[in-house]
Amino acid sequence: MKRIAKIVIDVLMYSCFLYLMSYGAIHDLTTHGYVGIALFVLFFVHHVMNFWFYRTIGKGKWNARRIAMNVTDWILFALMITMAVSSIFMTGLIFEWSPMRATQTARELHLASCCWGFMVMLFHLGFHLDTKLDKLENLCRSRAWKTVLLYIAYGLLIAAGVYGFVQSQLYVYMFVTGGWKMAAESVTSAVLQLLGLTAGVCVLTHLGMKLLKRS
């Protein structure tokens, strides 16, 4: 039951991210604010339910795979905190009752942390899907053509990831260019770009983990 609850929390967090990252097409500041609050509530619950992670930091062996996963987790944690803090300074644009007044610095920090946070979250997701893809590869080993099709699928998903990254223009805010990225033509288009990016990053993470396992 706890495992199912964790999965539900993770799916809800990812769904919140998809909505928030599609703001250019949705353009609803009030709902954006409330979904952002929901994301951080879920983030807190996620860490409470996975508190074992902190208890086991000093235990066991540290190989390349574990180091990569932990570095990613801590970077994501720092980015989420930055997102939360910068969100507070942005509330003046959303809620009338907020005493905060948004500044250009707060805006740039918020946008950069959100875009980097989304990208790092995808690597985090890729780490958790790594063993599932390993099992899928093992099932395909019984037939050479299955393995070929699987790696063709990997190539297509990576291509979808590159396309999604370029089309979503997250790099505009990630590297604080000072500009505005073009909004997607529709919510569907925005979500598809992000889903493609998700698939591509997860596959790249899995392939990267295969290299780390050999080291």
QUIHUBEL-V994019 format. One record per residue. RES is the residue in one small letter. SS is DSSP state (helix for helix, strand for strand, loop for the rest). PHI is phi in degrees with one decimal (none if undefined). Layout:
BEGIN
res=RES ss=SS phi=PHI
res=RES ss=SS phi=PHI
END
This chain:
BEGIN
res=m ss=loop phi=none
res=k ss=helix phi=-65.7
res=r ss=helix phi=-63.0
res=i ss=helix phi=-64.1
res=a ss=helix phi=-61.9
res=k ss=helix phi=-62.9
res=i ss=helix phi=-63.5
res=v ss=helix phi=-61.3
res=i ss=helix phi=-61.0
res=d ss=helix phi=-64.4
res=v ss=helix phi=-64.7
res=l ss=helix phi=-65.7
res=m ss=helix phi=-62.9
res=y ss=helix phi=-63.9
res=s ss=helix phi=-63.5
res=c ss=helix phi=-62.0
res=f ss=helix phi=-60.1
res=l ss=helix phi=-59.0
res=y ss=helix phi=-64.0
res=l ss=helix phi=-65.6
res=m ss=helix phi=-75.4
res=s ss=loop phi=-96.9
res=y ss=helix phi=-56.0
res=g ss=helix phi=-57.7
res=a ss=helix phi=-89.3
res=i ss=helix phi=-86.7
res=h ss=loop phi=54.5
res=d ss=loop phi=-128.1
res=l ss=helix phi=-62.2
res=t ss=helix phi=-63.0
res=t ss=helix phi=-63.6
res=h ss=helix phi=-56.2
res=g ss=helix phi=-64.1
res=y ss=helix phi=-70.0
res=v ss=helix phi=-67.2
res=g ss=helix phi=-61.2
res=i ss=helix phi=-62.0
res=a ss=helix phi=-60.5
res=l ss=helix phi=-60.6
res=f ss=helix phi=-74.7
res=v ss=helix phi=-65.3
res=l ss=helix phi=-64.5
res=f ss=helix phi=-60.7
res=f ss=helix phi=-64.5
res=v ss=helix phi=-62.9
res=h ss=helix phi=-56.9
res=h ss=helix phi=-73.8
res=v ss=helix phi=-65.1
res=m ss=helix phi=-73.9
res=n ss=loop phi=-115.7
res=f ss=loop phi=-63.9
res=w ss=helix phi=-57.2
res=f ss=helix phi=-56.3
res=y ss=helix phi=-73.2
res=r ss=helix phi=-73.2
res=t ss=loop phi=-104.7
res=i ss=loop phi=-58.1
res=g ss=loop phi=-89.2
res=k ss=loop phi=-108.7
res=g ss=loop phi=77.5
res=k ss=loop phi=-90.0
res=w ss=loop phi=-107.8
res=n ss=loop phi=-99.4
res=a ss=helix phi=-60.2
res=r ss=helix phi=-63.7
res=r ss=helix phi=-66.4
res=i ss=helix phi=-62.3
res=a ss=helix phi=-60.8
res=m ss=helix phi=-64.6
res=n ss=helix phi=-69.4
res=v ss=helix phi=-61.0
res=t ss=helix phi=-61.4
res=d ss=helix phi=-61.8
res=w ss=helix phi=-72.6
res=i ss=helix phi=-64.7
res=l ss=helix phi=-62.5
res=f ss=helix phi=-60.7
res=a ss=helix phi=-62.8
res=l ss=helix phi=-67.2
res=m ss=helix phi=-64.6
res=i ss=helix phi=-64.6
res=t ss=helix phi=-62.6
res=m ss=helix phi=-60.9
res=a ss=helix phi=-64.9
res=v ss=helix phi=-65.0
res=s ss=helix phi=-66.3
res=s ss=helix phi=-63.4
res=i ss=helix phi=-60.5
res=f ss=helix phi=-74.4
res=m ss=helix phi=-96.2
res=t ss=helix phi=-64.2
res=g ss=helix phi=-62.8
res=l ss=helix phi=-81.3
res=i ss=loop phi=-112.5
res=f ss=loop phi=-110.4
res=e ss=loop phi=-63.3
res=w ss=loop phi=-77.9
res=s ss=loop phi=-73.9
res=p ss=loop phi=-82.1
res=m ss=loop phi=-77.2
res=r ss=loop phi=-123.3
res=a ss=loop phi=-65.8
res=t ss=loop phi=-117.9
res=q ss=helix phi=-63.3
res=t ss=helix phi=-64.0
res=a ss=helix phi=-63.5
res=r ss=helix phi=-61.8
res=e ss=helix phi=-64.5
res=l ss=helix phi=-64.9
res=h ss=helix phi=-65.4
res=l ss=helix phi=-65.7
res=a ss=helix phi=-65.3
res=s ss=helix phi=-66.1
res=c ss=helix phi=-67.5
res=c ss=helix phi=-67.7
res=w ss=helix phi=-65.2
res=g ss=helix phi=-61.4
res=f ss=helix phi=-64.1
res=m ss=helix phi=-63.9
res=v ss=helix phi=-67.4
res=m ss=helix phi=-60.9
res=l ss=helix phi=-67.3
res=f ss=helix phi=-65.0
res=h ss=helix phi=-59.0
res=l ss=helix phi=-63.8
res=g ss=helix phi=-60.3
res=f ss=helix phi=-60.9
res=h ss=helix phi=-75.0
res=l ss=helix phi=-88.9
res=d ss=helix phi=-55.3
res=t ss=helix phi=-66.7
res=k ss=helix phi=-65.8
res=l ss=helix phi=-70.2
res=d ss=helix phi=-61.2
res=k ss=helix phi=-64.3
res=l ss=helix phi=-62.9
res=e ss=helix phi=-64.9
res=n ss=helix phi=-63.7
res=l ss=helix phi=-67.1
res=c ss=helix phi=-80.3
res=r ss=loop phi=-68.3
res=s ss=loop phi=-67.9
res=r ss=loop phi=-135.9
res=a ss=helix phi=-60.9
res=w ss=helix phi=-66.6
res=k ss=helix phi=-67.5
res=t ss=helix phi=-64.3
res=v ss=helix phi=-60.9
res=l ss=helix phi=-62.5
res=l ss=helix phi=-63.2
res=y ss=helix phi=-74.3
res=i ss=helix phi=-65.2
res=a ss=helix phi=-62.4
res=y ss=helix phi=-57.8
res=g ss=helix phi=-60.9
res=l ss=helix phi=-66.0
res=l ss=helix phi=-68.6
res=i ss=helix phi=-64.4
res=a ss=helix phi=-61.6
res=a ss=helix phi=-63.9
res=g ss=helix phi=-65.8
res=v ss=helix phi=-62.7
res=y ss=helix phi=-61.5
res=g ss=helix phi=-62.8
res=f ss=helix phi=-66.8
res=v ss=helix phi=-66.7
res=q ss=helix phi=-70.0
res=s ss=helix phi=-73.6
res=q ss=loop phi=56.3
res=l ss=loop phi=-62.3
res=y ss=helix phi=-61.3
res=v ss=helix phi=-60.4
res=y ss=helix phi=-92.2
res=m ss=helix phi=-60.1
res=f ss=loop phi=-104.1
res=v ss=loop phi=45.2
res=t ss=loop phi=-76.6
res=g ss=loop phi=86.0
res=g ss=loop phi=-98.4
res=w ss=loop phi=-117.5
res=k ss=loop phi=-80.4
res=m ss=loop phi=-71.1
res=a ss=loop phi=-76.0
res=a ss=loop phi=-65.2
res=e ss=loop phi=-64.7
res=s ss=loop phi=-153.4
res=v ss=helix phi=-63.1
res=t ss=helix phi=-59.0
res=s ss=helix phi=-62.3
res=a ss=helix phi=-62.2
res=v ss=helix phi=-66.9
res=l ss=helix phi=-62.8
res=q ss=helix phi=-60.3
res=l ss=helix phi=-70.8
res=l ss=helix phi=-67.1
res=g ss=helix phi=-62.8
res=l ss=helix phi=-61.6
res=t ss=helix phi=-60.1
res=a ss=helix phi=-62.2
res=g ss=helix phi=-63.7
res=v ss=helix phi=-66.3
res=c ss=helix phi=-63.3
res=v ss=helix phi=-66.4
res=l ss=helix phi=-61.6
res=t ss=helix phi=-63.0
res=h ss=helix phi=-60.5
res=l ss=helix phi=-65.8
res=g ss=helix phi=-65.7
res=m ss=helix phi=-66.1
res=k ss=helix phi=-62.0
res=l ss=helix phi=-68.4
res=l ss=helix phi=-66.1
res=k ss=helix phi=-65.5
res=r ss=helix phi=-83.9
res=s ss=loop phi=-83.6
END
